[in-house]
Each structure stands twice: as C-alpha cells, then as structure tokens.
Amino acid sequence: MMNSDNKFALLVIGTPLIGLIYCGIGISLMVTNETIRQHALISGAIFILVPFSIAAIIWIRASAKAYK
C-alpha cells in the first residue's frame, strides 16, 4: 500500500518522465509520419488536447471527491 510520501515521490518523479516520453513520441511521429506533417494544425491540437484532457479529468475527479 502506498502512503502519501510514496504517492508524492511518484508524482514528482513520474510526471516529468511521462512528459518526456510523450514529447519524444510526438516528435518521432512528426519526423516519421508524412500525414502528421501535412496536417500540422490538427495533429498539434490533438497533441495538446490529450494531456490537457487527462489533467482536467483528474482535477474534476479530485475536486468532486473533496466536496463529498
């Protein structure tokens, strides 16, 4: 079972690593895939909206849990 210190350490260490992996995947897709380069505006919007949506869902769930 994880205590609050372990959760915080996982958050502090895991979040930047996940961000780096996500950016690496995005850059490698942009370099290798011609379709993504041709539709840069759409693919960039999707690339930005995915982590924003995940963060919004986490924020809303935590907020709803706090008001219960």
N, CA, C and O atoms as a DFTB+ gen file, in Angstrom:
272 C
 N C O
     1  1       0.847      -1.181       0.000
     2  2       0.000       0.000       0.000
     3  2       0.890       1.241       0.000
     4  3       1.938       1.268       0.646
     5  1       0.463       2.258      -0.726
     6  2       1.259       3.472      -0.845
     7  2       0.804       4.506       0.186
     8  3      -0.386       4.785       0.332
     9  1       1.776       5.057       0.887
    10  2       1.440       6.161       1.781
    11  2       1.584       7.477       1.019
    12  3       1.941       7.478      -0.159
    13  1       1.310       8.585       1.683
    14  2       1.303       9.875       0.986
    15  2       2.692      10.284       0.500
    16  3       2.812      10.960      -0.522
    17  1       3.742       9.883       1.220
    18  2       5.094      10.219       0.774
    19  2       5.450       9.501      -0.524
    20  3       6.055      10.086      -1.422
    21  1       5.070       8.231      -0.612
    22  2       5.343       7.472      -1.840
    23  2       4.546       8.015      -3.020
    24  3       5.053       8.077      -4.140
    25  1       3.302       8.408      -2.770
    26  2       2.485       8.977      -3.843
    27  2       3.079      10.289      -4.334
    28  3       3.112      10.553      -5.536
    29  1       3.546      11.107      -3.405
    30  2       4.139      12.386      -3.790
    31  2       5.431      12.172      -4.570
    32  3       5.672      12.857      -5.564
    33  1       6.261      11.232      -4.135
    34  2       7.509      10.942      -4.849
    35  2       7.212      10.413      -6.254
    36  3       7.893      10.775      -7.213
    37  1       6.206       9.565      -6.369
    38  2       5.824       9.057      -7.687
    39  2       5.332      10.193      -8.575
    40  3       5.633      10.222      -9.769
    41  1       4.585      11.120      -8.007
    42  2       4.089      12.268      -8.767
    43  2       5.242      13.161      -9.218
    44  3       5.287      13.589     -10.371
    45  1       6.170      13.440      -8.311
    46  2       7.281      14.352      -8.621
    47  2       8.247      13.737      -9.630
    48  3       8.766      14.442     -10.496
    49  1       8.491      12.453      -9.530
    50  2       9.432      11.798     -10.443
    51  2       8.741      11.311     -11.711
    52  3       9.301      11.403     -12.803
    53  1       7.530      10.796     -11.567
    54  2       6.838      10.186     -12.698
    55  2       6.302      11.169     -13.711
    56  3       6.334      10.903     -14.912
    57  1       5.806      12.311     -13.242
    58  2       5.201      13.273     -14.157
    59  2       6.187      13.804     -15.196
    60  3       5.856      13.806     -16.381
    61  1       7.379      14.251     -14.811
    62  2       8.319      14.698     -15.855
    63  2       8.766      13.575     -16.794
    64  3       8.963      13.807     -17.987
    65  1       8.925      12.375     -16.268
    66  2       9.324      11.262     -17.130
    67  2       8.236      10.922     -18.138
    68  3       8.525      10.669     -19.308
    69  1       6.994      10.916     -17.692
    70  2       5.890      10.658     -18.614
    71  2       5.808      11.770     -19.653
    72  3       5.536      11.505     -20.824
    73  1       6.042      13.018     -19.233
    74  2       6.040      14.143     -20.170
    75  2       7.136      14.017     -21.215
    76  3       6.906      14.280     -22.396
    77  1       8.317      13.619     -20.789
    78  2       9.416      13.438     -21.740
    79  2       9.121      12.322     -22.731
    80  3       9.406      12.450     -23.922
    81  1       8.554      11.237     -22.244
    82  2       8.206      10.123     -23.131
    83  2       7.138      10.564     -24.126
    84  3       7.221      10.241     -25.311
    85  1       6.133      11.303     -23.650
    86  2       5.060      11.784     -24.525
    87  2       5.615      12.729     -25.588
    88  3       5.244      12.628     -26.757
    89  1       6.492      13.636     -25.198
    90  2       7.090      14.552     -26.176
    91  2       7.960      13.798     -27.175
    92  3       7.953      14.114     -28.365
    93  1       8.706      12.810     -26.704
    94  2       9.529      12.007     -27.605
    95  2       8.694      11.251     -28.619
    96  3       9.059      11.164     -29.791
    97  1       7.574      10.703     -28.170
    98  2       6.678      10.007     -29.092
    99  2       6.117      10.985     -30.112
   100  3       6.054      10.676     -31.302
   101  1       5.707      12.167     -29.651
   102  2       5.161      13.168     -30.572
   103  2       6.170      13.631     -31.594
   104  3       5.849      13.748     -32.777
   105  1       7.384      13.897     -31.158
   106  2       8.428      14.345     -32.090
   107  2       8.790      13.245     -33.079
   108  3       8.968      13.508     -34.269
   109  1       8.900      12.018     -32.590
   110  2       9.245      10.934     -33.509
   111  2       8.120      10.689     -34.522
   112  3       8.389      10.369     -35.680
   113  1       6.864      10.839     -34.090
   114  2       5.767      10.713     -35.049
   115  2       5.804      11.829     -36.083
   116  3       5.534      11.595     -37.261
   117  1       6.137      13.043     -35.649
   118  2       6.207      14.161     -36.593
   119  2       7.341      13.986     -37.593
   120  3       7.226      14.405     -38.745
   121  1       8.414      13.382     -37.167
   122  2       9.559      13.179     -38.063
   123  2       9.284      12.053     -39.061
   124  3       9.672      12.146     -40.226
   125  1       8.623      11.002     -38.612
   126  2       8.485       9.815     -39.455
   127  2       7.200       9.751     -40.264
   128  3       7.158       9.070     -41.289
   129  1       6.143      10.447     -39.831
   130  2       4.846      10.296     -40.479
   131  2       4.536      11.520     -41.338
   132  3       4.465      12.642     -40.837
   133  1       4.355      11.291     -42.621
   134  2       4.087      12.377     -43.568
   135  2       2.703      12.985     -43.340
   136  3       2.529      14.194     -43.494
   137  1       1.733      12.174     -42.981
   138  2       0.370      12.670     -42.775
   139  2       0.312      13.670     -41.621
   140  3      -0.385      14.681     -41.706
   141  1       1.025      13.393     -40.575
   142  2       1.049      14.306     -39.420
   143  2       1.697      15.630     -39.814
   144  3       1.259      16.690     -39.366
   145  1       2.715      15.581     -40.632
   146  2       3.350      16.825     -41.082
   147  2       2.452      17.619     -42.011
   148  3       2.477      18.850     -41.984
   149  1       1.660      16.947     -42.832
   150  2       0.765      17.656     -43.745
   151  2      -0.403      18.303     -43.013
   152  3      -0.910      19.336     -43.452
   153  1      -0.830      17.718     -41.920
   154  2      -1.940      18.244     -41.129
   155  2      -1.419      18.687     -39.765
   156  3      -1.847      18.185     -38.725
   157  1      -0.496      19.626     -39.791
   158  2       0.195      20.041     -38.570
   159  2      -0.741      20.694     -37.556
   160  3      -0.586      20.475     -36.355
   161  1      -1.699      21.483     -38.008
   162  2      -2.594      22.168     -37.084
   163  2      -3.482      21.182     -36.336
   164  3      -3.656      21.295     -35.123
   165  1      -4.033      20.232     -37.046
   166  2      -4.904      19.233     -36.419
   167  2      -4.113      18.324     -35.495
   168  3      -4.538      18.067     -34.369
   169  1      -2.965      17.834     -35.955
   170  2      -2.171      16.935     -35.120
   171  2      -1.604      17.667     -33.904
   172  3      -1.491      17.079     -32.829
   173  1      -1.246      18.941     -34.064
   174  2      -0.776      19.718     -32.921
   175  2      -1.872      19.945     -31.902
   176  3      -1.627      19.895     -30.697
   177  1      -3.087      20.197     -32.385
   178  2      -4.216      20.379     -31.466
   179  2      -4.502      19.097     -30.692
   180  3      -4.753      19.137     -29.488
   181  1      -4.463      17.973     -31.379
   182  2      -4.669      16.689     -30.701
   183  2      -3.544      16.438     -29.706
   184  3      -3.788      15.969     -28.594
   185  1      -2.320      16.748     -30.102
   186  2      -1.156      16.550     -29.240
   187  2      -1.263      17.383     -27.961
   188  3      -0.805      16.950     -26.904
   189  1      -1.858      18.563     -28.047
   190  2      -2.024      19.419     -26.876
   191  2      -3.242      19.009     -26.051
   192  3      -3.201      19.052     -24.822
   193  1      -4.328      18.612     -26.720
   194  2      -5.562      18.308     -26.017
   195  2      -5.518      17.012     -25.210
   196  3      -6.240      16.889     -24.220
   197  1      -4.705      16.058     -25.599
   198  2      -4.645      14.790     -24.866
   199  2      -4.172      14.996     -23.420
   200  3      -4.884      14.584     -22.504
   201  1      -3.014      15.609     -23.168
   202  2      -2.623      15.787     -21.763
   203  2      -3.516      16.786     -21.024
   204  3      -3.735      16.648     -19.821
   205  1      -4.036      17.797     -21.743
   206  2      -4.940      18.746     -21.099
   207  2      -6.216      18.047     -20.643
   208  3      -6.705      18.311     -19.545
   209  1      -6.756      17.167     -21.464
   210  2      -7.967      16.431     -21.101
   211  2      -7.722      15.510     -19.914
   212  3      -8.555      15.421     -19.012
   213  1      -6.599      14.834     -19.912
   214  2      -6.263      13.957     -18.787
   215  2      -6.145      14.771     -17.499
   216  3      -6.657      14.363     -16.456
   217  1      -5.471      15.920     -17.571
   218  2      -5.325      16.765     -16.389
   219  2      -6.676      17.297     -15.921
   220  3      -6.926      17.366     -14.717
   221  1      -7.543      17.669     -16.847
   222  2      -8.865      18.175     -16.478
   223  2      -9.700      17.088     -15.805
   224  3     -10.394      17.361     -14.826
   225  1      -9.641      15.874     -16.313
   226  2     -10.383      14.766     -15.711
   227  2      -9.882      14.490     -14.302
   228  3     -10.682      14.301     -13.386
   229  1      -8.566      14.466     -14.117
   230  2      -8.001      14.238     -12.786
   231  2      -8.412      15.356     -11.839
   232  3      -8.768      15.096     -10.690
   233  1      -8.365      16.588     -12.309
   234  2      -8.724      17.743     -11.480
   235  2     -10.194      17.683     -11.064
   236  3     -10.518      17.919      -9.900
   237  1     -11.074      17.373     -11.997
   238  2     -12.505      17.322     -11.699
   239  2     -12.822      16.182     -10.733
   240  3     -13.620      16.357      -9.813
   241  1     -12.209      15.028     -10.933
   242  2     -12.443      13.906     -10.013
   243  2     -11.942      14.223      -8.610
   244  3     -12.611      13.904      -7.627
   245  1     -10.775      14.846      -8.510
   246  2     -10.246      15.186      -7.188
   247  2     -11.111      16.254      -6.522
   248  3     -11.338      16.209      -5.313
   249  1     -11.585      17.201      -7.302
   250  2     -12.455      18.237      -6.766
   251  2     -13.781      17.651      -6.298
   252  3     -14.282      18.024      -5.237
   253  1     -14.350      16.741      -7.073
   254  2     -15.607      16.115      -6.692
   255  2     -15.427      15.260      -5.444
   256  3     -16.312      15.194      -4.592
   257  1     -14.281      14.609      -5.345
   258  2     -14.008      13.769      -4.173
   259  2     -13.853      14.651      -2.924
   260  3     -14.251      14.243      -1.833
   261  1     -13.285      15.840      -3.070
   262  2     -13.091      16.727      -1.929
   263  2     -14.418      17.293      -1.426
   264  3     -14.559      17.569      -0.235
   265  1     -15.391      17.468      -2.322
   266  2     -16.676      18.044      -1.919
   267  2     -17.678      17.008      -1.441
   268  3     -18.783      17.368      -1.035
   269  1     -17.322      15.732      -1.478
   270  2     -18.236      14.693      -0.985
   271  2     -18.370      14.745       0.503
   272  3     -19.100      13.943       1.085
